[in-house]
């Protein structure tokens, strides 16, 4: 018995948002033979956005928030038409739950750009078993949260395996330009996270470490990201320390290790390298303060940041870049170093392209497994290879020397590498 032919290879949700618009534009430019559609609640608004980016897909109409059975049936009928649902509509705890549920039930692949760890936990707890039964591959974190970091650890793992070694620790150092900025959607997601009700009940174990059989994985990850800045001799004494997305990257790596088995006792840390110039450091601090104020008090300070649907200028994004430095230690003492470099903004422009790459690979059946997984688990090195072909991204790995440790600062904290 042959499976029914789908109307589309993929359906893109959230096209009226800032990143969704960029994804529609990238799809149009790079995938002329792809059968795709856009799904939106407001057809007129979706048409306007698609016309502006010269995209001519079919438009499906459905609401991602389903308040009754009729709305859910309408969305389910849209999901049934495609091989893959790719969504930019966040906050995902608000707009993604029903879509992911329907994809799991209908055996349709799913990918998003979420950086919401609690949403991923929800997907695993509620839909991992179902997706594995139906063959659906649900891949959250398919944007800047957390593709570069997830793939960095994966590639270091693969390099270690080539040498018959095993990773024991990976530390990553993130470099971003001082011009890095946020979109209104990012701010809205942060506001939603702060305002949501918290549950006091705790599961027997973190859903992120659920293995393919639904049990607690034997491969555990310890997050040793620092809580304060410290100088790093390797980077000319620049300081490095915590940043807001560090825990998200660590949680994604935790999930990858639980499923791929880098090491039974694995250590990961994430640091942001601070700017060398005083003016650049102050610029980034001012940006952080503005976003923080807008998140904590939208009424008073909402005007300081972009509104939903708005974001950095095209000029700003094209001038942006990202470097993720990887430092890995293997079980025999060997050190591996890597650099993941993207020569454009990854927060939005690059995120849109990463999502498209994931969606296209899923549509082509390149997924390695089913269930709720990470980009590294679901798509592996094929994703990096596609990104290197379709975006200004590159990855290099080599054997390094033992790290030069700095002197312990007065706080008692030190930089590992």
N, C-alpha and C positions, 0 to 999 in steps of 0.2 A: 504494500500500500504506500503510495507516494504522498508526501506532505503537501498540503495545499500551497500553491505559489502565493507569495506575499505581494501586496501592492507596492511596497516600498522596501528598500534596503535599510533605511533608517528614517526616523522621525525626530526632528529637533524641537524641543520644548524650551520656552523662555526666550524666544527671538526678539521680544520687545524690550528685553533688558540689555544692559551695556555689553556684557560678555556674549550673550546670545546673538546679538547683532553682529559681533565680530566673527562668531562661529559660522553664521549664515554666509557672511562675506567670504570667509576662507573656503567653505564648502563649494561655493559657486566658482571660485577661481581655480581650485585644485582638483575637483571631482566632477568634471563635466558629464561623465557617463553614469554617475550614481543616481539611483532612483530614490529621491528623498522628498520629504514633506515637512512643513512646519506646522506645529500645533499650538493654538493660542485660544484664549477665552474671547478676545476682542478681534474679530476678523479685520475690521477697518484699520486698526492700529498695526496689526501684523502686516497687512498689505503695504502700508505706507513705509514701514521699516524695510521690508524686502525690496520694494521698488528703489529705495535710496541706495541699497547695496547691489542693485542690479541682479537680484536673485529671483528666479521664477519657479519655485517649487509649488506643489499642490499645498493647499491650506486646509487642515483639519480643525474643527472647532470642538473644544472640550475644556472643562474646568479641572484643574489639578486638585482643588479642594472639593471633595464630593460630600455634600451634606445629606444625600439620600441615595437610595438604591438606583433611581433613574439616572442620576448624574454619574454614578459609578459604572453603570452599564454602558453609558455613552462613552466614557473614557476607555473602558475595556474593549469596546468595539474598535476604537482607534488603535489601541495597543496590538490587537490581533492582526492588523494590516501590515505590520512591519517585522523585520528581523531584529532591529535594535531601536531602543528608545534612548536618546541622549538628551540630557536636560541641564540647563543653566539656571533654572528657576529656583532661587533660594529665598529665604532660609529653607533648607531641605527638610528640616523637622516639620515645617509648616506645609510645604508644597510637594515634598517628595515621597511621603509615606505611601499614599494610595497608588501612585504610579509604580513604585518599586514592587509593591505587593502584587499588582496585576501582572507585571512582567514575570515575577517568580511563578505565579500560577499558570500563566499562558506559555511558558517556555520561551519567552522573548528576552534577549540580552538587554542589559541596562548599564548606562554609565553616566556619571555626573561629575561636578567639580566641587563637591562639598569639602569643607574643612571642619565639619562638625562631628567630632568623635562620638558623641552620644547618639547621633543619627545612625552612624555605622554600627554601633552596638545594637540599636533597635533592629536594623536590617538583619544582622546575624541571628539575634535571638528569635525573631519572628519569621524570617523567610529563608534562612540558609538551607534548612532541611528540604523545604519545598522546592527551592531552585535546583538543588542537586537531583531531585527526583525528575523534574521536568526538563533538565538540561540547560536551564537559564544561567548565564554568567552575569552576575551583578557586580559591577566594578565601581565603587565610589572612589573619591580622591584622584580623579583623572585630569586635574589641572595643576597649577602651581602648588596646590595642596593635594598630592604630595609627590608628583611624578619625579622631579629631579633627585630628591633625597631617597625615595624608594628604589629608583633604578641605580643610584650610586651604590647603595649597599648590595643590591643584587649583583652588579657587575664585579664588585670587589669579591663577593662570594664565589662567583664563577671563576675569577682569576685564581683564587686560592685553591679551588677544586682542581684546576688544570695542573697545579703544582703538588697535588695530593696533600693539600693542607686544609685546615679548617679555621674559619674566622673565630676569634674570641671577642674582638672588640672593634667597633667602628665609631670614630668621632668625625663629625662634619662641621665645617666652618662656612658660613654663608656670607657672601658679599653682595650688596645691593647698592645702586647709585644713590646719591643724596636726593635725587629728584623723584625717587619712588613715591607713588601716591596711591590713594584708595578710591574706589568707586562708591557710589551711593548704595549699591547692593551689599557691598562688604560691611558698610556701617549698619545697614538695616539688619543684617544677619547677627552682628554683634549685639545690637539692641534687643533682638529677639532672644538671644541666648541668656542675656542678663535678666530679662523680664519673665522667663518661663518658670513655671512651678517645678520645684525639685522633689523627687521622691526619696523617702528615707530607707526604703527596702533595698537590700543588696543581694545580688545573685551569689551562688556558691563560688563562682569565679568570673573574672572579667570575660565577657563575650568575645572580646578581641582575640583571646587565646583559645577559642574553640577550634578543634581540629576537624578534619573532613568527616569524622564519624560522629561529631556532636559532643565529644568529650573534651576535657581539658588537655591541651597539647603538652607534650613532654618537653617542648622547646620554649624556654622562658627567656624574657628579655628584661634587663634592668636598665632603667633610664637614669643616666648619671649627668644629665645636663646641669650646668651650674646655675646657682641662684643669684650670682653677682658677677660683675666684670673682673677680669684678671688679665695681666699682660701675657702675650704669646710671643716668645722669642722668634719662632719660626716665621712669623709675619711681621718682621721688623719691630717687634715690641708693641705692636698695636694691641689694644685691649679687645677682648671678646667676651660675650656674656649672653644672658637670656634674651629672647625676643618672643613676641606674642604667639608666633606659630610653632615654636619649638616643640611644645607638647603634642601638637597634631602630627608633626613629622615622626616623633617617637612612637606614637600610637600606631601609625601606619606600618612602621618597621616592625613593631611588636607583632602585628597581624601577619606580616610576611614571614617572619621567623617561625611563628606558630605553625604555618602551613608548609613552608619550604624546608625548615629545619637547618638553619645556618649553624646553630650550636645549641646544645641543651641548656647552657648557661652563657647567654650572650649579653654583651654590654653595648649600649648605644648612647651617644650624647650629641647634642646640637647646640651650636653657638653662632651668634651673629658677630661678625667683625665690625668694630666701630670705625668711623671715618678717621682718616689721618689728620685732616685739616679741621681746625677749631670751628670755622664758619660752617663747614658741612655737618659737623656733629650737632651744632646748634640748630641748623635747618631741620635735621631729622628729629631732634627733640621737640621742636616747635610743632612739626607735623603730628607727632605722636600725641602731644598735649591737646591739639585741636580735635583729633579723632576721638581721644578719650573723653573730652568734654562733651562732644556731640553725642557720644554713646550714652554717657551717664545722664545728660540733661538735654534731650532733643529739642524741647521747647525753647530753652535759652540759647543753645549753641548750635542748633541744627543748621543754621545758615553758614557755618564755617566749613562745611564739607559738602560734597556733591549729593544731590537727591537721587533716589533709585532711578536707574536708567541713564544716569550721568556718570562720567568718570574722567580719567586723565586725557589730555589732548593727544591727538595722533602723533604730533611732533614729540611729545614727552615719551610716548610708548615706543616709538621707533628709535629713540635715543637711549632707551633703557637697556639693561643687561642683567645677567645673573651669573655668579660663579659659586658653585658648591664644591669645596675642597674636602676630599675624603681622606681619612688617615686610618688605616686598618692594621690590626695586629693579629697574626696567625698563631696557631698553637705551638709552632716550633720557634717562635720569636721573630719570624720574618715580618717586615713592615711593608705594606703596600700603600701607595699614594695615588690619588685620582683627582681629576678636575672635570666637572660637568659645567660647560660654558654655553650660555644662550645669549646671542647678540641682539636682543630686543627685550622689551618689557615682558616679563613672564606672569605678572599679576593678572593681566587681562588679555593682551594680544597673544602672548604665548599660551595662556590657559585655554583660550578658544581653539588654538591649533592643536594643543595636546588632546583636548576632548574629541576633536574631529578625528585625529589619528587613532584614538582608542575605538571610537565608534566604527570607523571604516574597517579596522582590523577585526572587530567583532562581527561586522556584516559579512566579512570574507571567511568567517569561520576559523580565525587564527587563535581563538581562545584555547588555552591548555586544559581548562577544567570548567566546572560549573560551581554554583554556590555563590556566597558573598565573599569576594576576595579583594586583593589589592591589584594595582597595575602590574607590579612585579610578578605576582602569582598568576594572574589571569592572562597576561600577554607577554611577560618576560622580555627577552632581548629583542624580540620582533618589534616592540614598541620603540625602543631606542633607535633601532635601524630605520624605522619609518620616520621618526622625528629628525634624524640626521639627513634624510633625503628631502623632507618637505618643509623644514624650518631651519633657521640658523643656529642649530644646536650641535655640539660636539662633546665627545667623552674620551678622555685619555686616562690610562692607568699604567703604573710602572712600579718597580720595586724601589723602596726608599730606604733611608737609613734610620737608625734609632732616633727618636725625638730628642730634641734639646730641651730640657726642662728648665723653666725659669725659677728664680728664687721665690720662696714663699712670701707673699705680701703680708702685711700686718693683720689682715682679716683672717689669715690661716687658710685661705683658698689658693689654689694654684691652677695653672693652665696645663692640661694633660700633655698637649703636644705643642 
